[in-house]
């Protein structure tokens, strides 16, 4: 990984991955979506000595020329650029497909033209839909239960097709629910934490779904292993802990930690808001990974426990509450 292009570098996982790659000595080129403010997203939160070693390139992933220029002279591509909010995909499915499917096609075409050594394509556990069998292995059927998951299935299949048709050295990593510092309140864990830290009431959607939560440092380690291990081109790897937890249980763990951490006199009340609940047929009730393939082939395994990861996240959010709007439903 001498010179690395990272799409989606300004996002939650992308910013952590960029930081880790610099620390490993890679030359990192960060592709971020252009805006007139020069906003580099969450890369702005990186330590100055890390950020100064990252080359920032602005553009739009749906622009093939911008993507091709960004890919030029890069050895490895980590493709994380995507629109990932499921509620947003209900409102604007066209934009989600353009970004996630056409954007991925642009990355793959540029990678083929530039003869890159490897593309690490980012999937999501949402492509599995509600589990038919558990734990979920990489062979589980793909089910498009939201426009977002359908767009990621399309992107995954494009990566697969470029490997099969052109021999493009692509590897797909499929993170389950990643959490940790810098994550936005669009996700359930920051939604709970920000309200538990600042309000007497927690407004949330369904408490009955089950998810496999992975701390962001472990997810990043999986990405890097997918780039480093030889002979894995064309394969898909789940990155999850193999433990699923009810959202209601996550809420209890967070509240207990916050009560102790802030020495609160009472626990906040919990209120279910219907606007936060997915349409019935679109809701994914249970996600739990079978991570044996990543363990055996990539030599990867999660190191940070759920409880420890949540505690770290609570303390980080407590120091950055000005970046959040507790209680506001983030689509």
Protein Blocks (a to p, Z undefined) as FASTA:
>chain_A
ZZacdehklmmklmmmmmmmmmnopacdddddddfklpgbjmlmpcfklmmmpccddddf
klmklmmmmmgopabdcdfbdcfbfklmmmmmmlmmmmmmmmmmmmmmmmmmnopabdcd
dddfklnopafbdcddfkbccddfbfklmmmmmmmmmmmmmmmmnopacddddddddede
hiafkbmklmmmmmmmmpcbdcdddfkbccddddfklmmmmmmmmmmpghighiacddde
hiacdfklmmmmmmmmmmmmnopabdcdddddfklpccfklpcfbdcddfklmmmmnopa
cfbdfklmmmmmmmmmmmmmmmpcehiacZZ
